[in-house]
């Protein structure tokens, strides 16, 4: 029935800061977004899906574990690249089904970098 995750929508408090983080920091590309949806958001391509950023005036950062996970080929290399861009990211660690590291976008949303075990 379900083939794949098509997109995830993330609320942010500053669209420009979030776009900078996801494009310049994580290297995602902006995807076309219908103008009819207004100027309070942006879509980003993740390869097999999308991240939809939505600027919300009443935004409150998540308090605990909600997050999105992005698959990477090499979590150690991804962490090194992000740290080279002055982005704070945890040390990678094993979870049995792979390795992962965590970081937060400018709005406080948690992002997981996930390198699955082959």
N, C-alpha and C positions, 0 to 999 in steps of 0.2 A: 504494500500500500504506500508507505512513505519511502521515497527514493533518496532524499538528501535534505539537508538544511539549506533552504533557499536564501534566507537572510535573517539577521538579528538586528533589531532596532535598539539603539542605546540613547537614552536621554543625557544631555550635556547642558552645562550652564553657559558655555562660551564656545560657539560653533567654530570661530576662527582658531582658537587655541586647540580644540579637538582636531580640526582638520590638519593643523601643523603637526600634531603628534602622530596621527595615523598615516599621513603622507610622508612627511620628512623624517619622522622618527621610525615608523614601522615599514615604510616603503610601499604602502598601498596606493593604488591609483584611483582617482575620482572617476566614478561612473556617471552616466547620464541619468538625471533625475527629472521627472516631468515638472515643468514650470507651474502647472496647475496646483502643485503641492505647496507652493509658497517658498519664501526665502529662508525659512527657519530650519533647513536641513540640508544634508548632503549624503550621497550614496558613494560607497567605496567598494571596489572589486577585491575579492579575496581569492580569486582563481575559480573556485567551484561555487562560490556564493557571494554574498554582499554583506556589508555592515551599513546600516542606515543610521546616521547621526541625526538627532532631533534636538534643537535648542529649545529648552523649556524654562519659562520665567520662574516657575516655582520649584526648580530642580533641587533635590536633596540627594546627596551621594549615598549609595548603598552602604549599609552599616556592617554587613558581614560577607557572606561567601558568594553572592551572585556574581558571575563572571562569564566572559566569553573565552573560548580556547581557540588558539590559532595553531595549526599544525606547522611545524618547521622540520627541515631535513636534519639540522644539527643545532641543538639547543645551546651548546657551548659557544659556537660561532655566532649565533643570534644574540646571546647575552653580551659577548665581546663587542659586537657591532653597536648594540644599543648603548652600552656604557661609553663607547667612543663618541656617541652623540649626546653624552651627558644625561642619559635617561637612567633613572634608578631602577634596578631590576635585581631580584633575589638571585642567589647562587642556584644553579641547576641541581636537582636532586632526583633520585630514582624513586619510582612509585610501583615498581613491579611490572606494570604494563607499558613502561616507557620512562622518559625523563621529562621533567617540567621545571619551569621557572615562572615567577609572577612579577607583574608590574602594574602600575595604575596610570590611567590617562589623566589629563589635567583636571577633569571633573571628579576624579576619585573612583571611576569605574575600574574594577579589577580585570586584568587581561592575563590569561595563561598562555605561555608558549609550551607546546606539547610536541615531543619527539617520540612517536610510538615505537615500541619494540618491534623489530622486523619479524 
